[in-house]
Amino acid sequence: MNGDFIQIVKKHTTCYPLMEPQDYGKLIFQSEFGPEHLITDQQACAAMIQEEFLAIRHGGSPQYPEPIAQCLCRFPISACKTLQGARLLASLLIMTAKEVCGTKEGLLKKIRQLECLEFSGVTEWMEAWKKRGCLPVHHSEVYRAAYQPHYRLLKTEYAGYFPAVLEINRLLASGKPVLVGIDGRCGSGKTRFAHLLGELFGGNILHMDDFYLPLDKRPVDWKKVPGGNMDFTRLRMEALDPLCAKKEVIYRPYDCGQDRFGQSLQLEPHPLNVIEGSYSHHPSLEASYDCKVFLTCSVMERVRRLRQREGSYFSMFEKQWMPMEENYLRAYSIEESSDFTIDTSSFFVS
């Protein structure tokens, strides 16, 4: 963690050689506390970002999400692309402000780390800043003139998801039902992303786990058949077709642990409908989707997350589910045929 912050500081020093001591102070404050102005009025926040977006259109720094902490980045306002995107950024900014909580101790620790780098004038400025209570600071005039910063702070995962979320937002503007499929490697955050879409837009979220085939209905060689454990026919008939026709959905989720069906669930028609889980991009379902998102993750990070999530059941994932999943991904070129591929390796704090 400490080494990561030092590397971030060094990278910013390289990218922005005209940084002055107060710019380092701003970097430290932002990396610890996130958005310094805890805006709760979404309309006012959206209006502010839209105004800035119209003023800059393009340009300003950074030009891409720029890490400032393990789970935070500076997100360029120009990446919003449209006024709708600016409103979306406002929603994610408010969510970030609510979720990121730093401490004074963490701030002081980063100041000590920075002082060890012995940048000119930094130690003296930091001492004076601490006496003033380490209040939020602006970028220096030199920094502003040289780099024209136009950004907002976002959680790293929100910045990574932004292009896909922006496209889904555009599709919803058409007024037609939008069906999104989220596939990807286990442990890559498919369910988490689905819930983020639900928080932003509302809608129905269906899980592929609910549409496993009962054991006695699976083919004899189901472990070798890509998607051989899934009931794609039931998923299409009971869920996808009704959703696309703006009709209510009634289905019974399958309980894998008990090998039986649960009580019926009823979903009302909604503009956004999300199908998340492995095998959701199977070719037999492909034609139904308006947007296909694929999530991936490094092997090391997937193992870490799955060990944490599954506990003693992890060995089953390692020996059976992960190889079956990779077989499916290769067989149908799932990643290559998706509209968006997002690597979530750096998204979540350990």
SVG drawing of the C-alpha trace seen along z (x, -y; Angstrom):
<svg xmlns="http://www.w3.org/2000/svg" viewBox="-47 -31 62 71">
<polyline fill="none" stroke="black" stroke-width="0.4" points="0.0,0.0 2.7,-2.5 4.9,-1.6 1.9,-2.0 1.4,-5.6 5.1,-6.5 4.9,-5.1 1.8,-7.2 3.6,-10.3 6.7,-9.6 4.5,-9.1 2.7,-12.4 6.1,-14.1 7.2,-12.7 3.9,-13.6 3.6,-17.0 7.2,-18.3 5.9,-21.8 4.1,-20.5 4.5,-22.8 4.3,-21.8 0.6,-22.6 -0.1,-20.4 1.5,-17.5 -0.7,-18.6 -3.8,-18.4 -2.7,-14.9 -2.3,-13.7 -5.6,-15.1 -7.5,-13.7 -5.8,-10.3 -6.9,-10.0 -10.4,-11.6 -11.6,-11.4 -13.9,-14.2 -13.2,-17.1 -16.6,-18.6 -19.2,-16.1 -21.9,-17.1 -25.3,-15.5 -27.4,-17.5 -27.2,-15.6 -28.9,-18.2 -26.5,-20.9 -23.6,-18.6 -24.7,-17.6 -25.3,-21.3 -21.7,-22.1 -20.1,-19.3 -22.2,-20.0 -21.2,-23.6 -17.5,-22.7 -17.9,-20.0 -19.4,-22.6 -16.6,-25.0 -13.7,-22.6 -15.2,-20.1 -11.9,-18.5 -8.4,-18.8 -7.3,-19.5 -5.5,-17.0 -5.6,-14.1 -6.7,-12.7 -7.5,-9.3 -8.3,-8.0 -5.2,-8.6 -4.7,-6.7 -4.1,-8.7 -4.7,-5.9 -5.4,-2.2 -9.1,-2.7 -9.3,-6.3 -8.5,-8.1 -8.8,-11.5 -11.4,-11.1 -11.3,-13.5 -14.5,-15.5 -13.8,-15.4 -14.4,-11.6 -18.1,-12.3 -18.5,-12.9 -22.1,-14.2 -24.2,-16.1 -25.9,-12.8 -22.4,-11.5 -21.8,-14.6 -25.0,-13.8 -23.8,-10.2 -20.5,-11.4 -22.3,-13.5 -24.1,-10.3 -20.9,-8.4 -19.1,-11.4 -21.8,-11.5 -21.5,-7.7 -17.7,-8.0 -18.0,-10.8 -20.3,-8.6 -18.2,-5.5 -14.6,-6.8 -13.6,-7.5 -10.1,-8.6 -8.5,-9.4 -6.3,-12.2 -3.7,-9.5 -3.6,-8.2 -3.1,-11.8 -0.2,-12.4 1.4,-9.1 1.4,-10.0 2.9,-13.4 5.8,-11.6 6.3,-9.4 6.3,-12.3 8.8,-14.2 11.2,-11.3 11.4,-11.9 13.0,-15.3 11.3,-17.3 12.4,-21.0 10.2,-23.1 7.8,-20.3 8.8,-19.7 8.5,-23.4 5.1,-23.7 3.8,-20.5 4.8,-21.8 2.9,-25.0 0.0,-23.1 -0.2,-20.9 -0.3,-24.0 -3.3,-25.2 -5.1,-21.9 -4.4,-20.2 -7.4,-21.9 -8.3,-21.2 -6.2,-23.2 -6.4,-24.1 -3.9,-23.4 -1.2,-26.0 -1.5,-28.7 1.5,-27.3 -0.1,-23.9 -3.4,-25.3 -1.7,-27.3 0.5,-24.5 -1.9,-21.6 -5.4,-23.0 -6.8,-20.3 -10.4,-19.4 -11.3,-16.2 -13.4,-14.7 -12.5,-12.0 -14.0,-8.6 -13.5,-5.2 -11.3,-3.2 -14.1,-0.7 -16.5,-3.5 -14.0,-4.9 -13.3,-1.5 -17.0,-0.8 -17.7,-4.3 -17.6,-3.6 -20.0,-0.6 -22.3,-2.5 -22.3,-5.5 -23.4,-3.2 -26.1,-1.6 -27.3,-5.1 -27.4,-6.0 -29.5,-2.9 -32.0,-3.7 -32.6,-7.2 -34.2,-5.5 -37.2,-4.5 -37.0,-0.9 -36.4,2.0 -32.6,2.6 -31.2,6.0 -27.6,6.2 -25.6,9.4 -22.7,9.4 -20.4,12.4 -16.8,13.0 -14.4,15.0 -15.5,16.1 -14.3,13.6 -14.2,10.7 -17.1,8.8 -20.1,9.6 -22.7,9.5 -21.1,6.3 -21.3,4.6 -24.9,5.6 -25.8,4.1 -24.1,0.9 -26.3,0.7 -29.3,1.3 -28.3,-1.5 -27.8,-3.9 -30.8,-3.0 -33.0,-0.7 -34.3,2.3 -34.4,6.1 -31.3,8.2 -31.4,11.9 -28.6,14.3 -27.4,17.2 -27.1,19.3 -30.9,19.4 -31.0,21.2 -28.8,24.1 -30.1,27.5 -31.1,29.9 -28.5,32.7 -30.9,35.3 -31.5,33.1 -27.9,32.6 -26.2,34.6 -23.9,37.4 -20.9,35.4 -22.1,32.0 -18.7,31.1 -17.1,31.3 -19.9,29.4 -19.5,25.6 -22.5,24.5 -23.7,28.0 -24.9,27.2 -27.2,24.4 -30.9,24.4 -30.7,21.8 -34.2,22.8 -35.9,22.0 -33.9,18.7 -35.1,17.6 -38.7,18.7 -39.3,17.6 -37.1,14.5 -35.6,13.1 -38.6,13.2 -41.0,11.7 -38.5,9.0 -38.0,8.0 -41.8,8.0 -42.4,5.7 -44.2,8.4 -43.9,9.6 -41.5,12.4 -42.3,15.4 -39.8,18.0 -38.5,20.4 -34.8,20.0 -32.8,23.1 -31.0,23.8 -27.7,25.5 -26.9,26.6 -30.3,28.3 -30.7,29.4 -34.3,28.1 -36.3,25.1 -37.3,22.4 -40.5,20.3 -41.6,18.4 -40.3,14.9 -42.2,12.2 -40.5,9.3 -42.4,6.3 -41.4,4.8 -38.6,2.2 -36.5,0.2 -33.3,1.9 -32.9,5.6 -29.6,7.2 -28.6,10.9 -25.4,11.5 -23.2,14.5 -21.0,17.0 -22.5,18.4 -24.8,15.4 -23.2,14.7 -23.8,18.2 -24.5,18.1 -28.1,19.4 -28.8,16.1 -26.7,13.7 -29.4,12.2 -31.4,10.9 -28.8,8.5 -28.5,4.8 -25.1,4.6 -22.7,7.4 -20.1,6.6 -17.3,9.0 -15.3,8.8 -11.9,10.3 -9.2,10.3 -5.7,11.5 -5.3,15.0 -3.6,14.0 -6.4,11.5 -9.2,14.0 -7.7,16.6 -7.4,14.1 -11.0,13.0 -12.4,16.5 -10.4,17.8 -11.9,14.9 -15.4,15.5 -15.7,19.3 -13.5,20.4 -13.1,24.2 -15.2,24.5 -12.5,22.8 -10.9,26.1 -14.0,27.0 -13.7,23.8 -10.1,24.4 -10.6,28.0 -13.9,27.9 -15.7,24.6 -12.7,22.5 -11.6,25.0 -15.2,25.5 -15.5,21.7 -12.3,21.3 -13.5,24.1 -16.7,22.2 -14.9,18.9 -12.5,20.5 -15.2,22.5 -17.3,19.5 -14.7,16.6 -16.8,14.9 -14.4,12.2 -13.7,11.3 -17.4,11.0 -18.4,8.7 -19.1,5.0 -16.9,4.1 -14.1,6.0 -13.2,4.6 -10.3,5.8 -11.2,5.4 -7.9,6.5 -7.2,3.1 -10.8,2.2 -11.3,3.4 -9.3,2.9 -8.0,6.0"/>
</svg>
